[in-house]
């Protein structure tokens, strides 16, 4: 057959295998992040859970601090029972040496707990 009479050949079809485009996610994109940014009910639940865990840590720290400060007046009545002249140094020792390290430990615990809550939340949102 002459070249002019040959039927036009169709291009050969090839099958492509792989992950469908709809299943791929861009890097750094997680469904939780879009739920939060779009302010859906699920996103609201994620944010509420973070706020609830942060509030719980704050209330524990505040309760411990209130227990510490609330017990100081009871502790200050102890030297009066021991005798006159021991109250002044005891009060200063309790306030200066005993109270501040405990307050520092409570604050340190709270900051670590809050950072851990935020790190867990970030891991949830970023899908790690």
C-alpha positions in Angstrom: 0.0 0.0 0.0 1.2 3.4 -0.7 1.8 5.8 2.2 -1.2 7.9 1.4 -3.6 5.0 1.7 -2.4 3.6 5.0 -4.8 4.2 7.9 -3.6 6.6 10.6 -2.1 4.9 13.5 -3.4 5.7 16.9 -0.9 6.4 19.7 -0.2 3.4 21.9 -2.0 3.6 25.2 0.0 3.0 28.3 -1.2 2.1 31.8 0.3 4.3 34.5 0.4 2.7 38.0 1.0 4.7 41.1 -0.8 6.6 43.8 -3.8 8.5 42.5 -3.4 12.3 42.6 -6.4 12.6 44.8 -4.7 10.4 47.5 -1.5 12.4 47.6 -1.1 15.2 50.1 1.2 18.1 49.7 4.1 17.9 52.1 3.4 19.5 55.5 -0.3 19.4 55.0 -2.5 17.4 57.4 -6.2 17.1 57.6 -6.2 18.4 61.2 -4.6 21.7 60.2 -7.2 22.3 57.5 -9.9 21.4 60.0 -8.6 24.0 62.4 -8.0 26.7 59.8 -11.5 26.2 58.2 -13.0 26.3 61.7 -15.0 23.1 61.4 -16.6 21.3 64.3 -13.7 18.8 64.3 -11.1 21.7 64.3 -13.0 23.3 67.2 -12.8 20.0 69.1 -9.0 19.9 68.5 -8.5 23.4 69.8 -10.9 22.8 72.8 -8.9 19.7 73.8 -5.7 21.7 73.8 -7.3 24.5 75.8 -8.8 22.0 78.3 -5.4 20.3 78.9 -3.7 23.7 79.4 -6.4 24.7 81.8 -6.1 21.4 83.7 -2.3 22.0 84.1 -2.9 25.6 85.2 -5.5 24.5 87.8 -3.2 21.9 89.2 -0.3 24.4 89.5 -2.6 27.0 91.0 -4.1 24.5 93.5 -0.7 23.4 94.6 0.4 27.0 95.0 -2.7 27.9 97.0 -2.1 24.9 99.2 1.4 26.0 99.8 0.6 29.6 100.6 -2.5 28.7 102.5 -0.6 26.4 104.8 2.0 29.1 105.7 -0.1 30.7 108.5 -0.5 27.4 110.2 3.3 26.8 109.9 4.0 30.2 111.4 2.1 29.3 114.6 4.5 26.4 115.2 7.4 28.5 116.6 5.1 30.3 119.0 4.5 26.9 120.7 8.2 26.3 120.8 9.1 29.4 122.8 9.7 33.1 122.5 12.6 34.3 120.3 12.4 31.4 117.8 9.6 32.8 115.7 11.5 35.5 113.8 14.3 33.4 112.3 11.9 30.5 111.6 9.5 32.7 109.6 12.4 34.2 107.5 13.9 30.7 106.9 10.5 29.3 105.8 9.8 32.3 103.5 13.3 32.7 102.1 14.6 29.1 101.9 11.5 26.9 102.0 8.9 28.7 99.9 10.7 30.0 96.9 12.2 26.7 95.8 8.8 25.0 95.9 7.2 27.9 94.0 10.0 27.6 91.4 9.4 23.8 91.1 5.7 24.3 90.6 6.4 26.9 87.9 8.9 24.7 86.2 6.5 21.8 86.2 3.7 24.0 84.7 5.9 25.3 81.9 7.1 21.8 81.0 3.6 20.5 81.1 2.3 23.3 78.9 5.1 22.8 76.4 4.4 19.1 76.3 0.7 19.8 75.7 1.6 22.1 72.8 4.1 19.6 71.4 1.5 16.9 71.5 -1.1 19.1 69.8 1.4 20.2 67.1 2.2 16.5 66.5 -1.5 15.8 66.1 -2.1 18.7 63.7 1.0 18.0 61.6 0.3 14.3 61.5 3.5 13.2 63.2 
